[in-house]
Amino acid sequence: MSNWPATKARRVLAALERIGWRVKRQSGSHKLLTRDGWPDYEFAFHGSEELGRKILKRIGKHTGLRPDDL
C-alpha cells in the first residue's frame, strides 16, 4: 500500500514548482520541467485530471517529489 494520496494534476505541478522545478517549455498540455541536478521531466497531464497513487509514485521517483510535498 502506498502513502501517496490521489490528487489533481495542478496540485502536483504546484508542488513540483515549490521544490524547485520550473517549466522550460510547453506544447499543449505537455510541460517540460527542469531542475538543477536532475534530468528534464515531461509532465503531460491536464490540470483537472485526477492522478492515482501509482503515477504519483512514478513522478516522485523521477522528480524527488514526496507525499509530504503535496
FENUR-V375672 format. One record per backbone hydrogen bond with DSSP energy under -0.5 kcal/mol. CO is the residue of the C=O (numbers start at 1). NH is the residue of the N-H. E is the energy in kcal/mol with one decimal. If there is no record, write none. Layout:
co=CO nh=NH e=E
co=CO nh=NH e=E
This chain:
co=7 nh=51 e=-3.7
co=8 nh=12 e=-1.5
co=9 nh=13 e=-2.6
co=10 nh=14 e=-2.0
co=11 nh=15 e=-2.0
co=12 nh=16 e=-2.4
co=13 nh=17 e=-2.2
co=14 nh=18 e=-1.9
co=15 nh=19 e=-1.5
co=16 nh=21 e=-2.4
co=17 nh=20 e=-1.1
co=22 nh=24 e=-0.6
co=22 nh=34 e=-2.6
co=25 nh=32 e=-2.9
co=27 nh=30 e=-1.8
co=29 nh=31 e=-0.6
co=29 nh=45 e=-0.6
co=30 nh=27 e=-2.7
co=31 nh=33 e=-0.7
co=31 nh=43 e=-3.4
co=32 nh=24 e=-3.5
co=32 nh=25 e=-1.1
co=33 nh=41 e=-2.3
co=34 nh=22 e=-2.3
co=35 nh=38 e=-2.0
co=41 nh=33 e=-3.5
co=41 nh=43 e=-0.7
co=42 nh=44 e=-0.7
co=43 nh=31 e=-2.9
co=46 nh=49 e=-1.6
co=47 nh=10 e=-2.2
co=49 nh=9 e=-2.2
co=51 nh=7 e=-1.8
co=52 nh=56 e=-2.0
co=53 nh=57 e=-2.2
co=54 nh=58 e=-1.7
co=55 nh=59 e=-2.6
co=56 nh=60 e=-2.5
co=57 nh=61 e=-1.9
co=58 nh=62 e=-1.6
co=59 nh=63 e=-1.7
co=60 nh=64 e=-2.4
co=66 nh=69 e=-1.5
co=66 nh=70 e=-0.6
co=67 nh=70 e=-1.1
